[in-house]
Amino acid sequence: MTFFLRNRLCFFLALALTAQMNAQEKAVLTFVASAGDFDRFDSPVSASLEDVPIAGPDMGFRMAEQTPGGEVPVDFQFDGNRIWWQLSGETPAGADRIYRLYRTDGAPKAPAGNLTVSREDGAILFQKGKKNILRYQYKEEMPPAGKSPLYRRGGFIHPLWSPGGEVLTRIQPPDHTHHYGIWNPWTHTTFEGRHLDFWNLNEGQATVRVVGLPVFQQGAVFGEMSARHEHVDLTAPAPEGYKAALEEGWKIRVWNAGSEKGPWVVDFTSTLDCATDSALTIDAYRYQGFGYRGTEKWDDQTARLLTSEGKDKSDGNGTRARWIDVRGDSGPGKSGILFMTNPQNHNFPEQLRIWPTGTNKGQENVFINFNPAQEQDWVLHPGKTYTLNYRMLVYDGTPSPELMDKYWQDYAHPIEARVALNQSGGPKRVLVYTRNGKGYIHENRAASVEAIKKLGAENGFIVDATEDPAFITEENLKKYQAVICSNTNNETFDTEAGKLAFQRYIQAGGGFVGIHSASGSERQWPWFWSLLGGKFRRHPPLQSFDVKVIDPTHPSTLHLGKIWKWEDECYYLEQFNPGNHVLLAADLTTVEDDKKAEYPGVIFGNYIPLAWCRDNGPGRAWYTALGHKPEYYADPNYLKHLLGGILWVLDGTDRLDYSRATAVLMND
């Protein structure tokens, strides 16, 4: 199902306003996953938890996507200091998807998942439901009768099944007994002056052995196994008669993507390290590295190969490609594997070894190999790790070249979700300050205080309120992570000492939230204008107008569509801080104002900023010009906007550090 169209649909962020948050759970993280420049298909996505104190297994948490229709449960998986999930279905380029992670205090909960990884008879088996995906064999496979025992080896993938159950790999074919399904040996190497061939095992120069037992894990998002391969020099003049020349780590990760009808998504990683203090050179040669031998059912008539550059079996050998698609006749009709190479690989895009048309008399002749050392040597130096990554999309059907290229773009440019809001810390405290000097006093102050207190009670922050300027002292302000100037106006602080205490609090890293007429506060104090982000100039009569969402990924705008139709005073500010990150802007073409030509005129074009944030100082600052009427403080959309701003400011506020604060009052 496609949840997002290119023109950005409205996202609902369930911020516990309209759906009261269950007392037994708490939202801890809000993530934004952006598709970027590429279409996405069941794409894996992760976010770093390095600075987030929620360590623990996949128990006591739940995750949900915020969609126009409400929350949709999402399977997730912790892996070290990262959290993984998948963008289900199709996500068009340019789309953003919003997710929330909740901590649950009731019975432990683990995400469901039908992907299993198990050990069986010298192998690791990956399955989805009752369907086999692939088998990694670590036990040595003995050669067929009459063949040299040198052909025995483990450490390969076979079988690899299509979603429809077709076996797509082959091992030990009569024409090349050393072929093992999907494997990764090197053909021509030089080690300590000796020539070693890890591919053609019958040469007796070298072999590859699996060391120890592979380890594996499974979860709701992926199953994974890791194995250690030792590339052994059988000609070494060592007392044992052999010597490890190269250590290789294999990691196979199978994603729990799509349905049981597939496609399967399999990631393969090979890490290479010199086993001794001696370098190992992979000498240039036409075939070596990540290889695939196809099923015996496929030949020149029943199989088709196509590269990202439009080459096939007849002309693709020796060419470079980002991907190669191998497909052929099968029980389900057509089945295949899209092999993709990674831009970080050595000598990317690697050259291909493809058995050309007519090889093996045109029979049983599907073989491909990504070779990073086909035309030039590759020297592996001791003390350095080298990594090769590939992805396999295993399918039934006939995907188009255009779709396959989209799959490669998705793989080559992975999504990293960002934490838009972190509520994982302990309870924080805010001060709502509503002092007005001489002049117009808004009637909305009491409603705003009541609303913010309710938001705090529902979302885990403590709210104190005052309109007494005598309360603004350094000692008092140290209790708070943020000060909210809610509809303050004119002379908000009545003494220089109060101003200095507030200024030092902000310089020490305190957070700041300004609401509506707060931009009319301290009109003779340029430092305050800079903090708030601008200074009030005037507004036309209260009316309905269009508010354009400039940044739909900020916590205060996540719930809004592209346009928010709203009734309010459309504030015109001046003295804007150039560091403002604009979130909302008024569409001036929808504002009726006889004096519009005087100001703002054409300074801002058709849009003037209404809400913004700033994260380039000791503490965070957020301001919204909206919020004139008392009843707005009961409006769900406005409250989500306000709550998102408050939580974002609190997320960026930790400890106050008064060593950063000045001892004198600043004018600018």
C-alpha positions as CSV (number, residue, x, y, z in Angstrom):
1,M,0.0,0.0,0.0
2,T,1.3,3.5,-0.9
3,F,0.8,5.9,2.0
4,F,2.5,8.9,0.5
5,L,2.1,10.7,-2.8
6,R,4.6,13.1,-4.3
7,N,2.7,16.1,-3.2
8,R,3.0,15.2,0.5
9,L,-0.2,14.1,2.2
10,C,-1.1,15.3,5.6
11,F,0.7,13.4,8.4
12,F,-1.0,12.9,11.7
13,L,1.4,12.8,14.6
14,A,-0.6,11.4,17.5
15,L,0.9,13.5,20.2
16,A,-1.4,12.4,22.9
17,L,-3.8,15.4,22.4
18,T,-6.8,13.8,20.8
19,A,-6.0,10.2,21.8
20,Q,-5.1,10.3,25.5
21,M,-1.8,8.6,26.0
22,N,-2.1,5.3,27.9
23,A,-0.9,5.8,31.4
24,Q,1.2,2.6,31.0
25,E,3.3,3.9,28.0
26,K,5.3,6.9,27.0
27,A,6.4,8.2,23.7
28,V,10.2,8.4,23.8
29,L,11.3,9.1,20.2
30,T,9.9,10.5,17.0
31,F,11.7,9.7,13.8
32,V,11.5,11.2,10.3
33,A,12.5,8.9,7.5
34,S,13.0,10.9,4.2
35,A,13.0,9.1,0.9
36,G,15.3,11.7,-0.5
37,D,15.9,11.7,-4.3
38,F,14.9,8.1,-4.9
39,D,11.8,5.9,-4.9
40,R,11.8,3.3,-2.1
41,F,10.4,-0.2,-1.9
42,D,10.1,-2.0,1.4
43,S,13.3,-0.2,2.3
44,P,15.3,-1.0,5.4
45,V,15.9,2.1,7.5
46,S,17.8,2.7,10.7
47,A,18.4,5.5,13.3
48,S,21.3,5.9,15.7
49,L,20.5,5.5,19.4
50,E,24.1,6.5,20.4
51,D,23.0,9.4,22.5
52,V,19.6,8.1,23.5
53,P,19.3,6.4,26.9
54,I,16.9,3.6,26.0
55,A,19.2,0.6,25.8
56,G,17.4,-2.7,26.1
57,P,16.1,-5.6,24.1
58,D,13.0,-5.5,21.9
59,M,10.8,-5.7,25.0
60,G,8.9,-3.0,26.7
61,F,8.6,-0.9,23.5
62,R,6.3,-0.5,20.6
63,M,6.6,1.5,17.4
64,A,3.9,3.0,15.1
65,E,3.9,5.0,11.9
66,Q,1.9,8.2,12.0
67,T,-0.3,8.2,8.9
68,P,-3.3,10.2,7.7
69,G,-5.6,7.4,8.9
70,G,-4.0,7.2,12.4
71,E,-1.3,5.0,13.9
72,V,-0.1,1.8,12.1
73,P,1.9,-0.7,14.1
74,V,5.5,-1.2,12.9
75,D,7.9,-4.1,13.6
76,F,11.3,-2.9,14.7
77,Q,14.6,-4.4,15.9
78,F,17.4,-3.1,18.1
79,D,20.9,-3.9,16.9
80,G,23.6,-2.5,19.1
81,N,23.2,1.3,19.3
82,R,20.8,1.4,16.3
83,I,17.1,0.7,15.7
84,W,15.9,-0.8,12.5
85,W,12.6,-1.0,10.7
86,Q,11.2,-1.0,7.2
87,L,9.3,1.5,5.1
88,S,6.5,-0.8,4.2
89,G,5.3,-0.7,0.6
90,E,6.3,2.0,-1.8
91,T,7.6,5.4,-0.8
92,P,8.0,8.0,-3.6
93,A,11.0,10.2,-3.9
94,G,10.7,13.3,-1.8
95,A,8.3,11.8,0.7
96,D,8.7,11.8,4.5
97,R,7.3,9.2,6.8
98,I,6.9,9.7,10.5
99,Y,7.4,7.0,13.2
100,R,7.1,7.1,17.0
101,L,8.7,4.7,19.5
102,Y,6.8,4.2,22.8
103,R,8.1,2.7,26.1
104,T,5.6,0.4,27.6
105,D,5.4,-0.2,31.4
106,G,3.1,-3.2,31.2
107,A,3.8,-6.7,30.2
108,P,6.9,-7.0,28.0
109,K,6.2,-6.8,24.3
110,A,8.4,-8.0,21.5
111,P,7.5,-7.3,17.8
112,A,6.2,-10.2,15.9
113,G,8.0,-11.6,12.9
114,N,7.9,-14.6,10.7
115,L,11.5,-14.6,9.7
116,T,13.5,-17.4,11.4
117,V,17.1,-18.5,11.4
118,S,18.1,-21.9,12.6
119,R,21.0,-24.3,12.7
120,E,20.6,-27.7,10.9
121,D,23.0,-30.4,9.9
122,G,26.1,-28.2,9.4
123,A,24.2,-25.2,7.9
124,I,22.3,-22.1,8.8
125,L,18.8,-22.0,7.3
126,F,16.8,-18.8,6.7
127,Q,13.0,-19.1,6.4
128,K,10.0,-16.9,6.1
129,G,7.0,-18.6,7.5
130,K,7.1,-22.0,6.0
131,K,9.1,-21.0,3.0
132,N,12.9,-21.5,2.6
133,I,15.0,-18.5,1.6
134,L,18.6,-19.7,1.7
135,R,21.0,-22.1,3.3
136,Y,24.5,-21.2,4.3
137,Q,26.6,-24.4,4.6
138,Y,29.6,-24.3,6.9
139,K,30.2,-28.1,7.0
140,E,32.5,-29.3,4.3
141,E,30.8,-30.7,1.3
142,M,32.5,-33.8,0.1
143,P,33.2,-34.1,-3.6
144,P,31.3,-36.5,-5.9
145,A,32.6,-40.0,-6.3
146,G,35.7,-40.2,-8.3
147,K,36.7,-36.6,-7.7
148,S,39.8,-35.4,-5.8
149,P,39.2,-34.7,-2.0
150,L,40.8,-31.3,-2.7
151,Y,37.4,-30.2,-4.0
152,R,35.8,-30.4,-0.6
153,R,34.9,-27.2,1.1
154,G,32.3,-25.3,3.2
155,G,31.4,-21.7,3.5
156,F,28.9,-21.1,0.6
157,I,25.2,-20.4,0.0
158,H,23.2,-23.2,-1.5
159,P,20.3,-23.6,-2.0
160,L,19.0,-20.2,-2.6
161,W,15.3,-20.5,-3.2
162,S,12.9,-18.1,-5.0
163,P,9.8,-17.1,-3.2
164,G,7.9,-19.7,-5.3
165,G,10.3,-22.4,-4.1
166,E,12.6,-22.7,-7.2
167,V,16.2,-23.6,-6.4
168,L,18.3,-21.0,-8.2
169,T,21.9,-22.2,-7.2
170,R,24.0,-25.2,-8.0
171,I,27.1,-26.8,-6.5
172,Q,29.8,-29.2,-7.8
173,P,28.6,-29.3,-11.4
174,P,30.5,-31.9,-13.5
175,D,32.0,-29.2,-15.6
176,H,33.4,-27.2,-12.7
177,T,33.4,-29.2,-9.5
178,H,34.8,-26.3,-7.6
179,H,31.7,-24.1,-8.2
180,Y,29.7,-23.7,-5.0
181,G,26.4,-21.8,-5.4
182,I,27.3,-18.3,-4.2
183,W,30.8,-18.1,-2.9
184,N,33.7,-15.6,-2.8
185,P,37.2,-17.1,-3.5
186,W,40.2,-15.5,-5.1
187,T,41.9,-17.1,-8.1
188,H,45.3,-15.5,-8.6
189,T,47.0,-14.3,-5.4
190,T,50.5,-13.7,-4.3
191,F,51.5,-14.3,-0.7
192,E,55.1,-14.3,0.6
193,G,56.3,-14.9,-2.9
194,R,54.0,-17.9,-3.5
195,H,51.2,-18.1,-6.1
196,L,48.0,-19.3,-4.5
197,D,44.7,-20.2,-6.1
198,F,41.8,-20.3,-3.7
199,W,39.3,-20.9,-6.5
200,N,40.5,-23.9,-8.5
201,L,40.8,-26.2,-5.5
202,N,42.2,-29.1,-7.5
203,E,45.4,-27.2,-8.0
204,G,46.2,-28.0,-4.4
205,Q,47.8,-24.6,-3.7
206,A,45.1,-23.3,-1.3
207,T,41.7,-23.7,0.1
208,V,39.0,-22.0,2.2
209,R,37.9,-23.3,5.5
210,V,35.2,-22.2,7.9
211,V,36.7,-21.6,11.4
212,G,34.4,-22.3,14.4
213,L,30.6,-22.2,14.4
214,P,28.7,-19.4,12.7
215,V,26.6,-17.2,15.0
216,F,23.2,-16.0,14.1
217,Q,20.3,-13.9,15.3
218,Q,16.7,-13.3,14.3
219,G,14.3,-10.5,14.8
220,A,11.2,-8.9,13.4
221,V,13.1,-6.9,10.8
222,F,16.0,-9.1,9.7
223,G,17.8,-12.4,10.4
224,E,21.5,-12.5,10.3
225,M,24.5,-14.8,10.5
226,S,28.2,-14.3,10.7
227,A,30.9,-16.8,9.9
228,R,34.7,-16.7,9.8
229,H,36.5,-18.1,6.7
230,E,40.2,-18.8,6.7
231,H,42.1,-18.7,3.3
232,V,44.8,-21.3,3.8
233,D,48.1,-21.6,2.0
234,L,48.7,-25.3,1.5
235,T,52.2,-24.8,0.1
236,A,53.6,-22.8,3.1
237,P,56.9,-24.1,4.5
238,A,55.5,-24.2,8.0
239,P,55.8,-27.2,10.3
240,E,52.1,-27.8,9.8
241,G,52.4,-27.7,6.1
242,Y,49.9,-24.9,5.8
243,K,49.5,-21.3,6.8
244,A,46.5,-18.9,7.0
245,A,47.1,-16.1,4.5
246,L,43.8,-14.2,4.7
247,E,41.0,-13.9,7.2
248,E,37.5,-13.3,5.8
249,G,34.3,-12.5,7.7
250,W,31.0,-13.3,6.1
251,K,27.8,-11.6,7.1
252,I,24.5,-12.6,5.5
253,R,21.5,-10.5,6.4
254,V,18.0,-11.4,5.2
255,W,15.4,-8.6,5.5
256,N,11.8,-9.4,6.5
257,A,10.6,-7.4,3.5
258,G,7.3,-7.7,1.6
259,S,5.1,-10.8,1.9
260,E,5.7,-14.5,1.7
261,K,5.4,-14.0,-2.1
262,G,8.6,-12.1,-2.0
263,P,10.8,-10.7,-3.2
264,W,13.5,-11.8,-0.8
265,V,16.1,-9.1,0.0
266,V,19.5,-10.5,1.0
267,D,22.6,-8.5,1.9
268,F,26.1,-10.1,1.7
269,T,29.2,-8.6,3.3
270,S,32.7,-9.9,3.1
271,T,35.5,-8.3,5.2
272,L,39.1,-9.2,4.3
273,D,42.1,-9.0,6.7
274,C,45.6,-10.2,6.2
275,A,46.1,-13.2,8.5
276,T,49.8,-12.4,9.1
277,D,52.2,-9.4,8.9
278,S,52.6,-10.1,5.2
279,A,50.6,-8.4,2.6
280,L,48.4,-10.4,0.2
281,T,48.1,-9.3,-3.4
282,I,45.0,-10.3,-5.4
283,D,46.5,-10.4,-8.9
284,A,44.5,-9.2,-11.9
285,Y,42.6,-12.1,-13.4
286,R,39.4,-12.6,-15.4
287,Y,37.4,-14.4,-12.7
288,Q,37.5,-14.2,-8.9
289,G,35.6,-12.8,-6.0
290,F,31.8,-12.8,-5.5
291,G,30.5,-15.5,-7.8
292,Y,27.2,-17.2,-8.7
293,R,26.6,-20.5,-10.5
294,G,23.0,-20.9,-11.6
295,T,20.7,-23.8,-11.7
296,E,21.3,-26.5,-14.3
297,K,17.9,-25.7,-15.8
298,W,19.2,-22.5,-17.2
299,D,21.0,-22.2,-20.5
300,D,21.2,-20.0,-23.6
301,Q,17.6,-20.7,-24.4
302,T,16.0,-20.7,-20.9
303,A,17.9,-17.8,-19.2
304,R,18.4,-14.1,-19.8
305,L,21.1,-11.9,-18.3
306,L,20.9,-8.1,-18.4
307,T,23.2,-5.5,-16.9
308,S,22.6,-2.0,-15.7
309,E,24.3,-0.8,-18.9
310,G,22.1,-2.9,-21.2
311,K,24.5,-5.7,-21.8
312,D,23.6,-9.4,-21.9
313,K,25.3,-12.8,-22.3
314,S,26.5,-12.0,-25.8
315,D,28.4,-8.8,-24.9
316,G,28.5,-8.3,-21.2
317,N,31.6,-10.2,-20.3
318,G,34.4,-7.9,-19.1
319,T,32.1,-4.8,-18.8
320,R,31.3,-2.8,-15.7
321,A,27.9,-2.7,-14.2
322,R,26.1,-1.5,-11.1
323,W,23.8,-4.5,-11.3
324,I,23.2,-7.6,-13.2
325,D,19.8,-9.4,-13.5
326,V,19.8,-13.2,-14.0
327,R,16.5,-14.8,-14.6
328,G,15.1,-17.9,-16.3
329,D,12.3,-20.4,-16.6
330,S,11.0,-21.8,-13.4
331,G,8.1,-23.6,-11.9
332,P,6.4,-20.2,-11.0
333,G,7.0,-19.1,-14.6
334,K,10.1,-16.9,-14.3
335,S,12.4,-16.5,-11.4
336,G,15.6,-14.6,-10.9
337,I,18.2,-12.8,-8.9
338,L,19.0,-9.1,-9.2
339,F,22.7,-8.8,-8.1
340,M,23.7,-5.3,-6.9
341,T,27.1,-4.0,-6.1
342,N,27.8,-1.2,-3.6
343,P,29.3,2.1,-4.5
344,Q,31.8,1.7,-1.6
345,N,33.3,-1.4,-3.1
346,H,36.8,-1.5,-4.3
347,N,37.1,-0.5,-8.0
348,F,33.3,0.1,-8.2
349,P,31.6,-0.6,-10.5
350,E,33.4,-3.9,-10.7
351,Q,33.9,-5.7,-14.0
352,L,31.8,-8.7,-14.7
353,R,32.8,-12.2,-15.6
354,I,29.9,-13.6,-17.6
355,W,29.9,-16.9,-19.4
356,P,29.1,-15.7,-22.9
357,T,26.5,-17.3,-25.2
358,G,27.7,-20.7,-26.4
359,T,29.8,-21.5,-23.3
360,N,29.6,-25.1,-22.2
361,K,28.0,-25.9,-25.6
362,G,25.1,-23.6,-24.6
363,Q,24.0,-25.9,-21.9
364,E,23.9,-25.4,-18.1
365,N,25.9,-22.3,-18.5
366,V,24.8,-19.5,-16.2
367,F,27.7,-18.1,-14.3
368,I,28.4,-14.5,-13.2
369,N,31.1,-12.9,-11.1
370,F,31.7,-9.4,-9.8
371,N,35.5,-9.0,-9.9
372,P,37.2,-6.0,-8.3
373,A,40.6,-7.1,-9.6
374,Q,40.0,-8.1,-13.3
375,E,42.3,-5.6,-14.9
376,Q,44.5,-4.4,-12.0
377,D,46.1,-5.9,-8.9
378,W,44.5,-5.3,-5.5
379,V,47.1,-5.2,-2.6
380,L,45.7,-6.0,0.9
381,H,47.9,-4.6,3.6
382,P,48.2,-5.9,7.1
383,G,46.4,-4.0,9.8
384,K,43.7,-2.7,7.4
385,T,40.2,-4.2,6.8
386,Y,38.7,-4.3,3.3
387,T,35.0,-4.6,2.8
388,L,32.8,-5.7,-0.1
389,N,29.0,-5.4,0.0
390,Y,26.4,-6.9,-2.4
391,R,22.6,-7.2,-2.3
392,M,20.5,-9.8,-3.9
393,L,16.9,-9.3,-4.7
394,V,15.4,-12.8,-5.3
395,Y,12.0,-12.8,-7.1
396,D,9.5,-14.6,-9.2
397,G,8.1,-12.7,-12.2
398,T,9.6,-10.3,-14.7
399,P,10.5,-6.9,-13.1
400,S,11.4,-4.2,-15.6
401,P,14.9,-2.7,-16.0
402,E,13.5,0.6,-14.7
403,L,12.3,-1.0,-11.5
404,M,15.6,-2.9,-11.1
405,D,17.5,0.4,-11.4
406,K,15.2,1.9,-8.7
407,Y,16.1,-1.1,-6.4
408,W,19.8,-0.4,-7.0
409,Q,19.4,3.3,-6.2
410,D,17.6,2.4,-3.0
411,Y,20.4,0.1,-2.0
412,A,23.2,2.5,-3.1
413,H,21.6,5.4,-1.2
414,P,20.3,4.0,2.1
415,I,17.9,5.9,4.3
416,E,19.1,7.0,7.7
417,A,16.2,8.3,9.7
418,R,16.7,11.2,12.0
419,V,15.4,11.7,15.5
420,A,13.1,14.6,15.3
421,L,12.1,14.5,18.9
422,N,13.7,12.8,21.9
423,Q,11.6,12.5,25.0
424,S,13.6,9.6,26.6
425,G,15.1,11.6,29.4
426,G,13.6,12.3,32.8
427,P,10.9,14.8,33.6
428,K,11.7,18.4,32.7
429,R,10.3,21.7,34.1
430,V,9.1,24.8,32.2
431,L,8.1,28.2,33.4
432,V,5.2,29.9,31.6
433,Y,5.7,33.7,31.9
434,T,2.8,36.0,31.0
435,R,3.8,39.4,32.2
436,N,2.4,42.4,30.2
437,G,3.7,46.0,30.5
438,K,1.6,49.0,29.7
439,G,-0.6,48.7,26.7
440,Y,-2.8,46.1,25.1
441,I,-3.2,42.9,27.3
442,H,-4.3,39.7,25.6
443,E,-7.2,37.9,27.0
444,N,-5.8,34.5,26.0
445,R,-3.1,34.3,28.7
446,A,-5.1,32.2,31.2
447,A,-6.3,29.9,28.5
448,S,-2.7,29.4,27.3
449,V,-1.4,28.6,30.8
450,E,-4.2,26.1,31.4
451,A,-3.5,24.5,28.0
452,I,0.2,24.2,28.6
453,K,-0.3,22.7,32.0
454,K,-2.5,20.1,30.5
455,L,0.0,19.4,27.8
456,G,2.7,19.0,30.5
457,A,0.6,16.6,32.5
458,E,-0.1,14.4,29.4
459,N,3.5,14.5,28.1
460,G,5.7,14.3,31.1
461,F,6.9,17.8,31.7
462,I,6.2,20.0,34.8
463,V,4.7,23.4,34.3
464,D,4.9,26.4,36.6
465,A,3.4,29.8,35.7
466,T,3.9,33.3,36.8
467,E,3.3,36.9,35.7
468,D,5.3,38.3,38.5
469,P,8.6,39.9,37.2
470,A,10.1,39.6,40.7
471,F,10.2,35.8,40.1
472,I,12.7,36.2,37.3
473,T,15.9,35.7,39.2
474,E,18.9,33.6,38.4
475,E,18.2,31.3,41.4
476,N,14.6,30.7,40.3
477,L,15.4,30.2,36.6
478,K,17.9,27.5,37.3
479,K,15.0,25.2,38.1
480,Y,13.8,25.2,34.5
481,Q,14.8,23.7,31.2
482,A,12.8,26.3,29.3
483,V,11.0,29.6,29.7
484,I,7.8,30.0,27.7
485,C,6.8,33.7,27.1
486,S,3.1,33.2,26.5
487,N,1.6,36.4,25.1
488,T,3.9,38.6,27.0
489,N,3.9,42.2,25.6
490,N,5.7,45.5,26.0
491,E,7.8,45.8,29.1
492,T,8.0,42.2,30.1
493,F,10.8,42.7,32.7
494,D,10.5,45.6,35.0
495,T,14.1,45.8,36.2
496,E,17.6,45.6,34.7
497,A,18.3,42.8,37.2
498,G,15.4,40.8,35.8
499,K,16.6,41.3,32.3
500,L,20.1,40.2,33.2
501,A,18.9,37.1,35.0
502,F,16.8,36.1,32.0
503,Q,19.7,36.9,29.6
504,R,22.2,34.8,31.6
505,Y,19.7,31.9,31.8
506,I,19.5,31.8,28.0
507,Q,23.3,32.2,27.6
508,A,23.7,29.3,30.0
509,G,21.7,27.1,27.7
510,G,18.1,27.5,28.8
511,G,15.4,26.9,26.2
512,F,13.0,29.6,25.0
513,V,9.5,29.4,23.6
514,G,7.7,32.5,22.4
515,I,3.9,32.5,21.7
516,H,2.0,35.1,19.7
517,S,2.4,38.6,21.2
518,A,5.7,37.6,22.8
519,S,7.2,39.2,19.7
520,G,5.9,42.5,21.0
521,S,7.8,42.2,24.2
522,E,10.8,44.4,25.1
523,R,10.6,46.5,21.9
524,Q,13.6,48.6,23.0
525,W,15.9,45.6,23.7
526,P,17.6,44.3,20.5
527,W,19.1,41.3,22.3
528,F,15.5,40.0,23.0
529,W,14.5,40.5,19.4
530,S,17.4,38.4,18.3
531,L,16.5,35.7,20.8
532,L,12.9,35.5,19.7
533,G,13.8,35.8,16.1
534,G,12.2,39.1,15.2
535,K,10.2,42.1,16.5
536,F,6.5,42.7,16.1
537,R,5.5,45.6,13.7
538,R,1.8,45.3,13.0
539,H,-1.0,43.0,11.9
540,P,-4.1,43.3,9.7
541,P,-7.5,42.5,11.1
542,L,-8.1,39.0,12.4
543,Q,-9.2,36.8,9.5
544,S,-8.9,33.4,7.8
545,F,-5.8,32.9,5.6
546,D,-3.5,30.2,4.3
547,V,-0.5,29.1,6.2
548,K,2.2,27.3,4.1
549,V,4.1,24.6,5.8
550,I,7.8,25.3,5.0
551,D,9.3,22.4,7.0
552,P,6.9,19.5,7.4
553,T,9.4,17.4,9.4
554,H,9.6,19.5,12.5
555,P,7.8,18.2,15.6
556,S,5.6,21.3,15.6
557,T,4.5,20.8,11.9
558,L,4.4,17.0,11.5
559,H,0.6,16.9,11.8
560,L,0.0,19.6,9.2
561,G,-0.5,19.2,5.4
562,K,1.1,21.5,2.8
563,I,-1.4,24.2,3.6
564,W,-3.0,24.9,7.0
565,K,-6.1,27.0,6.7
566,W,-6.3,29.1,9.9
567,E,-8.0,32.1,11.4
568,D,-5.8,34.4,13.4
569,E,-4.0,37.7,13.4
570,C,-1.4,37.6,10.7
571,Y,1.6,39.1,12.4
572,Y,4.1,41.1,10.4
573,L,7.5,41.1,12.1
574,E,10.7,42.9,11.3
575,Q,14.3,42.7,12.5
576,F,14.4,39.0,11.7
577,N,17.3,36.9,13.0
578,P,19.1,35.5,9.9
579,G,19.6,32.3,11.8
580,N,15.9,31.5,11.9
581,H,14.8,28.2,10.4
582,V,11.4,29.0,9.1
583,L,8.6,26.4,9.7
584,L,5.4,28.2,8.7
585,A,4.7,31.2,6.5
586,A,1.5,33.2,5.8
587,D,0.4,33.2,2.2
588,L,0.0,37.0,1.7
589,T,-2.1,36.5,-1.4
590,T,-4.8,35.2,1.0
591,V,-4.5,38.0,3.5
592,E,-6.8,41.1,3.1
593,D,-4.9,44.1,4.2
594,D,-5.2,47.7,2.9
595,K,-1.8,48.6,4.1
596,K,0.0,45.6,2.7
597,A,1.9,47.7,0.2
598,E,3.4,49.8,3.0
599,Y,4.7,46.7,4.9
600,P,5.6,44.0,4.2
601,G,5.2,45.1,0.6
602,V,7.4,42.9,-1.6
603,I,10.2,42.3,0.9
604,F,9.2,38.7,1.4
605,G,7.4,38.0,-1.9
606,N,4.1,36.2,-1.3
607,Y,5.1,34.7,2.0
608,I,6.1,36.1,5.4
609,P,7.4,33.9,8.3
610,L,5.0,33.0,11.1
611,A,6.9,30.3,13.0
612,W,10.5,29.3,13.2
613,C,13.1,27.6,15.3
614,R,16.8,28.1,16.0
615,D,19.4,25.6,17.3
616,N,22.6,27.6,16.8
617,G,23.0,28.9,20.3
618,P,23.6,27.5,23.8
619,G,19.9,26.5,24.0
620,R,17.1,26.1,21.5
621,A,14.5,28.7,20.6
622,W,11.1,28.3,19.0
623,Y,8.4,30.9,18.2
624,T,4.9,30.9,16.7
625,A,3.1,34.1,15.8
626,L,-0.2,32.2,16.0
627,G,-2.5,32.0,19.0
628,H,-4.6,35.2,19.4
629,K,-8.0,33.9,20.6
630,P,-8.5,32.0,23.9
631,E,-10.4,29.3,22.1
632,Y,-7.4,28.5,20.0
633,Y,-5.8,26.9,23.1
634,A,-8.4,24.1,22.9
635,D,-7.9,23.6,19.1
636,P,-6.2,20.2,18.5
637,N,-4.2,21.3,15.5
638,Y,-2.9,24.4,17.3
639,L,-2.1,22.4,20.4
640,K,-0.1,19.9,18.5
641,H,1.8,22.8,16.9
642,L,2.4,24.3,20.3
643,L,3.3,21.0,22.0
644,G,5.7,20.1,19.2
645,G,7.6,23.4,19.7
646,I,7.8,23.0,23.4
647,L,9.0,19.4,23.2
648,W,11.6,20.3,20.6
649,V,13.0,23.0,22.8
650,L,13.1,20.7,25.8
651,D,14.8,18.0,23.7
652,G,17.7,20.3,23.2
653,T,18.1,21.4,26.8
654,D,20.2,19.6,29.2
655,R,22.3,21.2,31.9
656,L,22.8,24.9,32.4
657,D,26.3,26.2,32.2
658,Y,26.6,29.7,33.6
659,S,30.3,29.9,32.7
660,R,29.0,30.8,29.2
661,A,26.9,33.7,30.5
662,T,28.0,37.3,30.5
663,A,28.0,39.5,33.6
664,V,26.6,42.6,31.8
665,L,23.3,43.2,29.9
666,M,23.6,42.9,26.2
667,N,22.0,45.3,23.8
668,D,22.3,43.2,20.7
